[in-house]
Amino acid sequence: MPTPNCRLFFIYGTLLPGQCRARFIAALSARSLGAATTFGWLLHLGDYPGLVTQGWWECRGMSPPSAAEISPLVHGQLIEVPDLAGASAILDDEEGCLAADLGLDAQGQPVPGDIAFGHGLYVRQLVPVSLSNGTDLWAWTYVYNQPVSDPRCIPSGDWLNVDLAPLRETRE
């Protein structure tokens, strides 16, 4: 039986320090573990980003951008929360999250939840995260869960260093 025992979150957008929704992280008494990355692509959705995975592209019948033009790494920060249930309730509500993975199994691997594409703005999933010192961990993150007609990827995969000029459109 899986347990939602992971108290780590990978944050990558407006929840980061200095961003418009950082107050939600501050209210959780979260502890920063440092800079981190995860595999995926960062969509520019106007006032906020959305991390998408290989599955997002596949659901749309598209191929992800090539690594030569768009970084397949999303940059952010790894945090640890003292109360997973409380943090999940607050952040799920703020992120429009209606579904999540079930947690980690006895072997420390994620157990997928019943997640339907398009159900909720984001879904909370366990993803592999790498700290800058090379440590690899599982962490919760919010994965964008809606279609986008003309997805624009942030080439660097870094919301804090987004340069709007080179944003590329990926067309179907």
Backbone bond lengths (Angstrom), bond angles and torsions (degrees), N, CA, C in turn:
res aa  C-N    CA-C-N  psi(-1)  N-CA   C-N-CA  omega(-1)  CA-C   N-CA-C  phi
1 M - - - 1.456 - - 1.534 109.02 -
2 P 1.335 116.85 124.73 1.465 119.16 -178.76 1.518 111.93 -71.71
3 T 1.301 114.82 152.92 1.457 120.51 175.71 1.527 108.75 -126.67
4 P 1.326 117.44 138.00 1.465 119.77 178.27 1.525 109.63 -80.78
5 N 1.341 115.83 61.60 1.462 122.02 -169.31 1.520 115.49 -90.49
6 C 1.302 118.79 -1.81 1.460 121.32 -178.04 1.528 109.10 -84.09
7 R 1.333 116.57 123.92 1.474 120.91 -179.52 1.526 112.28 -103.36
8 L 1.332 115.76 16.67 1.460 120.69 -179.42 1.526 110.49 -100.69
9 F 1.324 115.94 140.10 1.463 122.26 175.06 1.516 108.51 -127.14
10 F 1.329 115.65 137.79 1.460 122.14 171.39 1.523 106.37 -98.81
11 I 1.337 116.77 117.49 1.469 121.16 178.52 1.526 108.39 -111.77
12 Y 1.324 116.01 143.94 1.467 118.77 -170.74 1.528 114.54 -142.54
13 G 1.293 120.11 -0.57 1.467 121.01 -174.47 1.511 112.73 -136.19
14 T 1.313 115.80 -121.62 1.465 120.80 -174.24 1.526 113.75 -73.78
15 L 1.329 117.92 -3.52 1.467 121.28 173.59 1.529 111.81 -88.17
16 L 1.333 117.07 -9.57 1.468 121.19 -179.78 1.527 111.48 -67.66
17 P 1.335 117.51 154.48 1.468 121.01 176.49 1.532 111.02 -52.77
18 G 1.331 115.24 136.55 1.457 121.05 179.30 1.513 114.35 85.45
19 Q 1.323 117.46 -7.59 1.458 121.14 179.76 1.530 110.51 -94.98
20 C 1.323 116.06 168.50 1.468 121.72 -170.34 1.526 115.36 -62.71
21 R 1.327 118.75 -21.96 1.471 120.29 -178.59 1.529 112.65 -117.56
22 A 1.319 116.53 19.79 1.471 121.42 178.97 1.521 111.30 -62.01
23 R 1.320 117.36 -23.83 1.472 121.27 -179.22 1.535 112.24 -59.61
24 F 1.328 117.19 -28.22 1.466 119.62 178.83 1.526 110.68 -68.11
25 I 1.309 117.12 -38.56 1.469 121.14 178.16 1.525 109.54 -70.44
26 A 1.327 116.85 -42.43 1.465 120.66 179.26 1.528 110.53 -59.95
27 A 1.325 117.49 -38.72 1.469 121.55 -179.33 1.530 112.50 -67.49
28 L 1.314 117.40 -19.11 1.470 121.52 -179.47 1.519 113.06 -85.23
29 S 1.325 117.39 -4.39 1.473 121.75 -174.14 1.524 110.80 56.62
30 A 1.326 115.85 39.77 1.468 121.52 -178.95 1.523 110.46 -74.13
31 R 1.316 114.35 149.23 1.454 121.95 177.41 1.524 108.32 -108.97
32 S 1.332 117.12 127.03 1.457 120.84 178.81 1.521 110.01 -77.05
33 L 1.326 115.20 133.74 1.463 121.20 175.81 1.526 110.81 -103.87
34 G 1.333 116.94 -2.36 1.456 121.08 174.28 1.507 115.14 114.98
35 A 1.328 113.92 -178.69 1.458 121.68 179.58 1.522 109.77 -64.74
36 A 1.340 115.20 144.72 1.457 120.17 -177.96 1.527 109.90 -152.45
37 T 1.328 115.58 165.60 1.459 121.51 175.60 1.519 109.25 -134.88
38 T 1.332 114.79 158.66 1.454 121.48 170.94 1.521 107.48 -141.77
39 F 1.320 115.85 158.93 1.452 120.93 179.97 1.519 109.36 -75.54
40 G 1.306 116.50 135.51 1.462 122.33 177.42 1.513 109.74 154.21
41 W 1.303 115.47 -170.27 1.461 122.39 179.51 1.509 107.75 -129.41
42 L 1.319 115.88 146.82 1.459 121.68 -178.30 1.524 108.87 -106.75
43 L 1.337 115.35 115.52 1.456 120.66 176.96 1.517 109.60 -86.71
44 H 1.314 116.26 142.31 1.467 121.79 173.57 1.522 106.13 -92.83
45 L 1.326 116.54 113.45 1.466 121.92 -175.39 1.521 111.75 -110.83
46 G 1.313 116.67 26.26 1.464 121.30 -179.44 1.512 109.97 99.61
47 D 1.327 116.67 -104.08 1.464 121.57 -177.81 1.525 113.43 -84.07
48 Y 1.299 117.63 -3.61 1.461 121.11 -177.55 1.525 109.50 -153.11
49 P 1.340 116.50 160.94 1.463 120.24 177.11 1.528 111.27 -100.07
50 G 1.304 115.35 168.43 1.458 121.23 172.99 1.512 109.66 -138.98
51 L 1.309 116.68 122.73 1.469 121.60 175.97 1.524 107.39 -77.81
52 V 1.323 116.62 130.29 1.463 120.97 174.86 1.523 109.09 -124.39
53 T 1.315 115.15 151.95 1.463 121.87 -178.46 1.527 109.57 -111.17
54 Q 1.304 115.84 177.71 1.465 121.90 176.61 1.532 110.32 -52.76
55 G 1.327 116.90 -40.53 1.461 120.93 -178.90 1.517 113.37 -61.07
56 W 1.330 117.84 -33.09 1.474 121.43 178.94 1.516 109.74 -63.19
57 W 1.339 115.96 -45.58 1.463 119.50 179.39 1.530 110.20 -64.58
58 E 1.336 116.58 -42.38 1.465 120.64 -178.83 1.525 111.85 -62.78
59 C 1.344 117.63 -40.19 1.471 121.53 178.09 1.527 111.39 -59.64
60 R 1.299 116.46 -27.51 1.460 121.83 -179.00 1.521 112.50 -95.21
61 G 1.330 117.03 1.18 1.459 120.50 -179.05 1.518 112.96 69.14
62 M 1.334 116.13 29.73 1.459 121.53 -178.14 1.518 110.44 -121.07
63 S 1.307 114.71 160.55 1.461 120.64 171.31 1.520 108.07 -97.23
64 P 1.319 117.68 144.33 1.473 119.17 176.88 1.524 110.04 -68.94
65 P 1.322 117.08 161.42 1.459 120.18 176.90 1.529 110.70 -60.75
66 S 1.301 116.02 153.50 1.464 119.68 178.49 1.527 109.39 -72.30
67 A 1.308 115.25 149.65 1.467 120.80 179.57 1.520 111.43 -63.61
68 A 1.327 117.57 -20.97 1.460 120.70 179.18 1.532 111.48 -69.45
69 E 1.353 117.28 -28.11 1.460 118.89 -178.89 1.525 113.82 -106.71
70 I 1.308 117.95 -29.50 1.464 121.85 -177.87 1.527 108.70 -133.96
71 S 1.329 116.69 128.59 1.463 120.44 179.52 1.530 110.57 -63.00
72 P 1.346 118.01 129.47 1.457 120.30 175.44 1.532 112.32 -86.73
73 L 1.327 115.76 22.70 1.461 121.16 176.74 1.521 109.00 -121.23
74 V 1.316 115.32 135.88 1.460 121.39 175.28 1.522 107.11 -105.04
75 H 1.331 115.45 130.09 1.461 122.16 -179.06 1.514 110.07 -97.28
76 G 1.315 115.52 139.38 1.459 120.43 178.45 1.507 110.76 -165.59
77 Q 1.320 114.45 -146.73 1.456 121.25 -176.78 1.524 108.47 -137.73
78 L 1.313 115.72 143.23 1.461 121.29 175.77 1.519 108.46 -98.82
79 I 1.327 115.84 129.74 1.462 120.51 177.84 1.521 109.42 -125.66
80 E 1.327 114.74 156.75 1.463 121.24 174.97 1.521 107.86 -118.82
81 V 1.329 116.08 131.49 1.466 120.95 179.86 1.521 109.23 -106.48
82 P 1.334 117.78 144.08 1.469 119.60 179.97 1.529 113.31 -74.24
83 D 1.332 117.41 -25.79 1.464 122.24 -175.54 1.522 108.64 -130.37
84 L 1.333 116.97 98.18 1.462 121.08 -176.83 1.522 111.63 -61.80
85 A 1.324 118.06 -46.14 1.462 120.26 -177.22 1.534 111.14 -61.92
86 G 1.319 116.57 -44.88 1.458 120.38 178.86 1.512 112.46 -64.79
87 A 1.338 116.41 -44.59 1.466 120.75 179.38 1.522 110.63 -63.29
88 S 1.330 117.01 -43.60 1.464 120.99 -179.52 1.522 110.94 -62.19
89 A 1.326 116.90 -42.52 1.470 119.94 -179.58 1.531 110.85 -62.16
90 I 1.323 116.71 -46.20 1.471 121.01 -178.90 1.522 110.86 -66.43
91 L 1.320 116.90 -49.60 1.461 120.24 -176.11 1.528 112.30 -72.18
92 D 1.336 117.89 -37.99 1.470 119.94 176.58 1.528 110.35 -58.15
93 D 1.329 116.29 -43.25 1.465 120.27 179.47 1.532 110.66 -63.91
94 E 1.319 116.67 -45.98 1.466 121.15 -178.59 1.529 111.83 -65.62
95 E 1.322 117.51 -34.57 1.461 121.84 -176.85 1.529 113.91 -90.49
96 G 1.324 117.98 2.01 1.460 120.07 -178.85 1.516 111.65 64.25
97 C 1.332 115.63 36.88 1.461 122.69 -175.66 1.526 109.89 -91.72
98 L 1.335 116.40 122.48 1.460 121.47 -179.58 1.521 113.45 -111.01
99 A 1.350 117.37 -4.38 1.464 120.72 -178.74 1.522 109.45 -151.63
100 A 1.336 114.64 155.06 1.469 119.49 -178.68 1.519 110.14 -152.24
101 D 1.342 114.85 160.57 1.457 119.67 170.16 1.525 107.78 -61.78
102 L 1.331 116.21 165.04 1.461 120.52 -175.63 1.520 113.58 -87.17
103 G 1.311 117.99 -20.33 1.455 121.49 -178.45 1.504 110.78 133.12
104 L 1.324 115.49 -160.65 1.467 121.36 179.72 1.527 109.35 -103.62
105 D 1.334 116.47 142.10 1.457 120.32 177.78 1.529 109.99 -83.20
106 A 1.315 116.32 -176.54 1.469 121.56 -176.96 1.531 112.31 -62.27
107 Q 1.342 117.50 -23.48 1.459 121.73 178.66 1.529 111.75 -92.01
108 G 1.334 117.13 3.95 1.452 120.88 179.07 1.516 114.77 80.15
109 Q 1.324 116.89 20.44 1.466 121.52 178.86 1.532 109.97 -105.13
110 P 1.343 117.83 147.53 1.462 120.04 -178.84 1.521 112.45 -68.16
111 V 1.323 115.07 144.42 1.455 122.63 175.50 1.524 106.56 -108.94
112 P 1.354 117.41 112.94 1.462 119.90 -177.01 1.523 112.51 -62.39
113 G 1.310 115.28 143.70 1.459 121.23 174.95 1.521 110.01 -92.87
114 D 1.316 116.20 -178.40 1.459 122.40 178.59 1.526 107.65 -87.12
115 I 1.322 115.54 87.27 1.456 122.00 -173.51 1.529 109.06 -110.88
116 A 1.323 115.94 121.94 1.459 121.35 178.96 1.526 109.51 -106.64
117 F 1.324 116.68 133.95 1.458 121.21 179.23 1.528 109.21 -61.44
118 G 1.334 115.46 131.99 1.456 121.25 178.42 1.517 113.85 89.82
119 H 1.329 118.03 -6.65 1.466 121.98 179.72 1.525 108.28 -95.04
120 G 1.315 116.31 98.29 1.454 121.87 -175.81 1.514 110.26 96.71
121 L 1.328 116.11 148.12 1.458 120.61 179.16 1.529 110.46 -65.12
122 Y 1.324 116.01 -43.79 1.462 122.96 177.22 1.519 108.27 -130.04
123 V 1.316 116.47 160.78 1.462 122.88 169.35 1.518 107.16 -123.35
124 R 1.331 116.32 146.33 1.470 120.50 179.51 1.519 108.08 -94.01
125 Q 1.340 115.23 116.91 1.452 120.32 -178.06 1.519 110.85 -126.46
126 L 1.316 114.95 155.35 1.460 121.33 172.81 1.522 107.82 -87.54
127 V 1.323 115.40 126.00 1.468 121.19 -178.62 1.525 109.22 -129.41
128 P 1.328 116.77 152.79 1.467 119.25 174.62 1.530 109.53 -74.19
129 V 1.316 115.86 132.39 1.461 122.58 -177.38 1.523 108.27 -125.77
130 S 1.324 116.06 140.28 1.468 121.40 176.75 1.517 109.47 -115.00
131 L 1.332 115.15 125.50 1.460 119.89 173.44 1.523 109.14 -77.76
132 S 1.319 116.39 162.11 1.468 120.42 -178.82 1.532 112.37 -62.77
133 N 1.340 118.35 -21.46 1.471 120.60 178.61 1.533 112.58 -86.27
134 G 1.346 116.82 3.85 1.460 121.18 177.35 1.514 114.68 95.47
135 T 1.325 118.73 -5.63 1.460 121.63 178.25 1.524 109.88 -70.23
136 D 1.342 116.92 131.44 1.458 122.54 178.08 1.523 109.36 -107.51
137 L 1.331 115.98 132.73 1.460 122.84 -177.20 1.528 109.95 -141.68
138 W 1.321 117.19 164.32 1.458 122.15 169.33 1.524 107.45 -93.79
139 A 1.318 116.36 142.27 1.466 120.91 177.37 1.522 109.19 -148.28
140 W 1.305 115.11 152.30 1.459 121.11 172.96 1.523 108.62 -74.77
141 T 1.312 116.47 143.15 1.457 120.78 169.96 1.516 108.52 -149.17
142 Y 1.306 115.44 165.92 1.465 121.09 179.46 1.518 108.56 -101.35
143 V 1.334 114.81 117.24 1.460 123.25 -178.26 1.526 107.50 -102.28
144 Y 1.327 115.89 130.30 1.467 121.21 -178.87 1.521 109.34 -62.44
145 N 1.339 116.62 137.80 1.458 120.99 -170.27 1.524 113.35 -129.62
146 Q 1.321 116.98 25.46 1.464 120.42 179.99 1.530 110.30 -124.16
147 P 1.340 116.65 154.71 1.463 118.58 174.85 1.526 110.73 -72.57
148 V 1.309 116.10 154.01 1.464 123.46 175.85 1.520 106.07 -133.41
149 S 1.336 117.56 126.56 1.466 119.83 -175.53 1.527 112.95 -65.39
150 D 1.309 117.91 -43.86 1.462 121.92 177.79 1.529 108.87 -129.70
151 P 1.341 117.48 82.15 1.468 119.18 -176.00 1.523 112.46 -62.98
152 R 1.333 115.24 131.85 1.467 121.67 175.86 1.517 107.62 -112.55
153 C 1.315 116.23 116.13 1.464 121.48 179.55 1.525 110.47 -88.42
154 I 1.313 115.19 145.62 1.460 121.33 172.54 1.529 106.24 -85.14
155 P 1.346 117.37 111.31 1.469 120.17 -172.23 1.527 114.64 -53.83
156 S 1.331 117.92 -37.82 1.467 120.76 -177.54 1.518 112.84 -79.52
157 G 1.340 117.47 -17.12 1.455 120.69 -174.74 1.522 112.92 71.65
158 D 1.326 117.03 16.90 1.468 122.07 -174.18 1.533 110.34 -127.31
159 W 1.324 117.01 108.24 1.466 122.15 -178.62 1.523 111.82 -62.23
160 L 1.321 118.48 -33.77 1.461 121.07 -178.32 1.521 112.81 -74.27
161 N 1.309 117.09 -16.18 1.459 121.04 179.94 1.520 111.27 -124.64
162 V 1.334 115.56 36.43 1.462 119.40 -178.90 1.531 109.59 -73.05
163 D 1.308 114.22 131.67 1.456 122.02 175.39 1.523 105.14 -112.81
164 L 1.316 117.34 110.45 1.455 120.60 -174.19 1.527 113.45 -66.18
165 A 1.314 117.80 -25.57 1.466 120.05 -176.43 1.532 113.23 -59.87
166 P 1.346 119.83 -47.53 1.461 117.85 -175.19 1.535 114.72 -89.57
167 L 1.333 118.79 13.13 1.462 118.63 179.45 1.521 109.07 -56.92
168 R 1.292 114.82 130.22 1.458 120.47 -178.98 1.511 109.84 -103.83
169 E 1.315 115.78 143.41 1.458 120.39 172.99 1.507 108.28 -94.49
170 T 1.315 115.70 136.81 1.454 121.86 177.13 1.514 105.79 -109.97
171 R 1.290 117.56 112.38 1.473 121.47 -175.19 1.522 110.40 -100.32
172 E 1.337 112.75 151.04 1.471 119.17 177.42 1.500 110.37 -69.85
